[in-house]
Amino acid sequence: MSWSSKKHISWKFICSSHRSFTVHIFQTQEFQMEMTCEGCSNAARRVLGKLGVSESDIQTDLQAQKVTVTSTFSKEKLLETLQKTGKKVSFIGVKN
């Protein structure tokens, strides 16, 4: 069996019968996002929802200005998506 990593969170396996399958690992990632009101928080939820992240996998903390996302998407893809809100966003790290 051979494998190759993709974006640090997905692996593609090829077994001896030449069938392949992909394993997706969910990670919880935190982002600092400039949010001044509930509308900003909803904008983060809206863009992540369009990406395919479930509403239950998105947590926003308006006071701490943090967005926490549990998904199989890379930090780069999530950061790019959150930046579509027009707000200043930075990656904090993977939450344990």
C-alpha contacts under 8 A as a table, 3 or more apart, distances in Angstrom:
res1	aa1	res2	aa2	distance
1	M	13	F	6.79
1	M	14	I	5.71
1	M	15	C	4.64
1	M	16	S	6.14
2	S	13	F	5.92
2	S	14	I	5.63
2	S	15	C	6.93
3	W	11	W	6.54
3	W	12	K	5.56
3	W	13	F	4.68
3	W	14	I	6.53
4	S	11	W	5.79
4	S	12	K	5.72
4	S	13	F	7.12
5	S	8	H	5.98
5	S	9	I	7.44
5	S	10	S	6.12
5	S	11	W	4.75
5	S	12	K	6.81
6	K	9	I	6.51
6	K	10	S	5.29
6	K	11	W	5.99
6	K	12	K	7.82
7	K	10	S	6.50
7	K	74	S	6.11
8	H	11	W	7.92
8	H	74	S	7.71
9	I	24	H	6.26
9	I	25	I	5.34
9	I	26	F	7.38
9	I	27	Q	7.80
9	I	72	T	6.55
9	I	73	F	7.75
9	I	74	S	7.16
10	S	22	T	6.71
10	S	23	V	5.61
10	S	24	H	4.65
10	S	25	I	6.12
10	S	72	T	7.63
11	W	22	T	5.56
11	W	23	V	5.39
11	W	24	H	6.87
12	K	20	S	6.73
12	K	21	F	5.78
12	K	22	T	4.40
12	K	23	V	6.54
13	F	20	S	5.42
13	F	21	F	5.52
13	F	22	T	6.22
13	F	23	V	7.97
14	I	17	S	7.87
14	I	18	H	5.80
14	I	19	R	5.72
14	I	20	S	4.39
14	I	21	F	6.82
15	C	18	H	5.47
15	C	19	R	5.88
15	C	20	S	6.49
16	S	19	R	7.52
24	H	72	T	6.08
25	I	71	S	7.97
25	I	72	T	5.76
26	F	70	T	6.30
26	F	71	S	4.96
26	F	72	T	4.67
27	Q	69	V	7.96
27	Q	70	T	5.40
27	Q	71	S	5.66
27	Q	72	T	6.28
27	Q	94	V	7.03
27	Q	95	K	7.77
28	T	68	T	6.72
28	T	69	V	5.46
28	T	70	T	4.14
28	T	71	S	6.65
28	T	94	V	5.83
28	T	95	K	5.38
28	T	96	N	7.25
29	Q	68	T	5.69
29	Q	69	V	5.36
29	Q	70	T	6.37
29	Q	75	K	7.20
29	Q	91	F	7.99
29	Q	92	I	7.64
29	Q	93	G	5.81
29	Q	94	V	4.40
29	Q	95	K	5.57
30	E	66	K	6.78
30	E	67	V	5.79
30	E	68	T	4.49
30	E	69	V	6.49
30	E	91	F	6.38
30	E	92	I	5.35
30	E	93	G	5.51
30	E	94	V	6.22
30	E	95	K	6.55
31	F	66	K	5.61
31	F	67	V	5.16
31	F	68	T	6.35
31	F	79	L	7.76
31	F	89	V	6.70
31	F	90	S	5.59
31	F	91	F	4.51
31	F	92	I	5.09
31	F	93	G	7.23
32	Q	65	Q	5.90
32	Q	66	K	4.69
32	Q	67	V	6.45
32	Q	89	V	5.59
32	Q	90	S	5.21
32	Q	91	F	6.29
32	Q	92	I	6.33
33	M	65	Q	5.40
33	M	66	K	5.66
33	M	67	V	6.69
33	M	87	K	6.72
33	M	88	K	5.80
33	M	89	V	4.42
33	M	90	S	6.62
34	E	65	Q	5.93
34	E	87	K	5.71
34	E	88	K	5.40
34	E	89	V	6.54
35	M	38	E	7.79
35	M	40	C	5.24
35	M	41	S	6.47
35	M	62	L	6.18
35	M	65	Q	5.73
35	M	87	K	7.44
36	T	40	C	6.50
36	T	62	L	7.31
37	C	40	C	5.49
37	C	41	S	6.83
37	C	62	L	7.12
38	E	41	S	4.98
38	E	42	N	6.14
38	E	62	L	7.27
39	G	42	N	5.00
39	G	43	A	6.13
40	C	43	A	5.00
40	C	44	A	6.48
40	C	85	T	7.79
41	S	44	A	5.30
41	S	45	R	6.52
41	S	60	T	6.28
41	S	61	D	7.97
41	S	62	L	6.78
42	N	45	R	4.99
42	N	46	R	6.02
43	A	46	R	4.97
43	A	47	V	6.28
43	A	85	T	6.11
44	A	47	V	5.52
44	A	48	L	6.21
44	A	67	V	7.81
44	A	82	L	5.99
44	A	85	T	6.57
45	R	48	L	5.28
45	R	49	G	5.91
45	R	55	E	7.06
45	R	58	I	6.74
46	R	49	G	5.06
46	R	50	K	6.32
47	V	50	K	5.12
47	V	51	L	6.46
47	V	81	T	6.37
47	V	82	L	6.64
47	V	84	K	7.22
47	V	85	T	7.30
48	L	51	L	5.01
48	L	52	G	6.52
48	L	53	V	5.54
48	L	78	L	7.54
48	L	81	T	6.62
48	L	82	L	7.05
49	G	52	G	5.06
49	G	53	V	4.97
49	G	54	S	6.22
49	G	55	E	6.60
50	K	53	V	7.35
51	L	81	T	7.54
53	V	57	D	6.64
53	V	58	I	7.48
53	V	70	T	7.98
53	V	71	S	6.59
54	S	57	D	5.29
54	S	58	I	7.03
55	E	58	I	5.55
56	S	59	Q	7.65
57	D	69	V	5.72
57	D	70	T	5.09
57	D	71	S	7.13
58	I	67	V	7.18
58	I	68	T	5.85
58	I	69	V	4.78
58	I	70	T	6.70
59	Q	67	V	5.77
59	Q	68	T	5.01
59	Q	69	V	6.48
60	T	65	Q	7.52
60	T	66	K	5.85
60	T	67	V	4.54
60	T	68	T	6.30
61	D	64	A	5.47
61	D	65	Q	5.57
61	D	66	K	5.18
61	D	67	V	6.41
62	L	65	Q	4.77
62	L	66	K	6.73
73	F	77	K	6.29
73	F	78	L	6.54
74	S	77	K	5.28
74	S	78	L	6.34
75	K	78	L	5.12
75	K	79	L	5.91
75	K	91	F	7.36
76	E	79	L	5.11
76	E	80	E	6.04
77	K	80	E	5.12
77	K	81	T	6.12
78	L	81	T	5.03
78	L	82	L	6.12
79	L	82	L	5.17
79	L	83	Q	6.15
79	L	89	V	7.05
79	L	90	S	7.07
79	L	91	F	6.92
80	E	83	Q	5.22
80	E	84	K	6.83
81	T	84	K	5.43
81	T	85	T	7.84
82	L	85	T	5.83
82	L	87	K	7.86
82	L	89	V	6.92
83	Q	86	G	5.59
83	Q	87	K	6.12
83	Q	88	K	6.89
83	Q	89	V	6.19
84	K	87	K	7.66
